[in-house]
Amino acid sequence: MNFKKTAAEAAISLIGSNTVIGLGDGSTMNYMVDGLRANQYNSLALFTSSFSTKKIIGSCLFCSE
């Protein structure tokens, strides 16, 4: 069992409308971004201060700069 992926999926299930999401650069973050993309949260704005996270989410359509 991949506990980091499971944790990301559990966190994604808690996202409601008008939810603010801050992404760091922890090892679970990649699973969060993948899960958000898979669930097509097209109107979601993501914010991060992490340079490495900005590189990962920079190419996705639903991300804010």
C-alpha positions in Angstrom: 0.0 0.0 0.0 1.3 3.5 -0.9 0.5 5.5 2.2 1.5 8.8 0.6 -0.9 8.3 -2.3 -3.6 7.2 0.2 -3.1 10.3 2.3 -3.3 12.6 -0.8 -6.5 10.9 -1.9 -8.0 11.4 1.6 -7.0 15.0 1.5 -8.5 15.5 -1.9 -11.8 14.0 -0.8 -12.1 16.9 1.7 -11.9 19.7 -0.8 -15.1 21.6 -1.1 -16.1 24.6 -3.0 -14.3 27.8 -2.2 -11.5 25.9 -0.5 -8.0 27.4 -0.4 -5.3 24.9 -0.9 -1.6 25.6 -0.1 0.9 23.2 -1.4 4.3 22.8 0.1 7.1 20.7 -1.3 6.7 17.5 0.7 6.9 14.1 -0.8 3.1 13.7 -0.8 2.7 16.9 -2.9 3.2 15.0 -6.3 0.3 12.7 -5.4 -1.9 15.8 -4.5 -1.2 17.4 -7.9 -1.9 14.2 -9.8 -5.1 13.6 -7.9 -6.3 17.2 -8.5 -5.6 16.8 -12.2 -7.4 13.5 -12.3 -10.5 14.9 -10.6 -10.4 17.9 -13.0 -10.7 20.7 -10.5 -10.6 23.2 -13.4 -11.7 26.2 -11.3 -9.2 25.6 -8.5 -6.4 28.0 -7.8 -3.4 26.6 -6.1 -0.8 28.6 -4.3 2.7 27.7 -3.2 5.9 29.5 -2.1 8.0 26.4 -3.0 10.1 26.8 -6.1 10.1 23.0 -6.8 6.3 22.9 -6.5 5.9 25.8 -8.8 7.8 23.9 -11.4 5.5 20.9 -11.1 2.2 22.8 -11.1 3.4 25.5 -13.6 2.2 23.5 -16.6 -1.3 22.7 -15.3 -4.2 24.6 -16.6 -6.0 25.1 -13.2 -3.1 26.6 -11.3 -2.6 30.2 -10.3 0.7 32.0 -10.3 
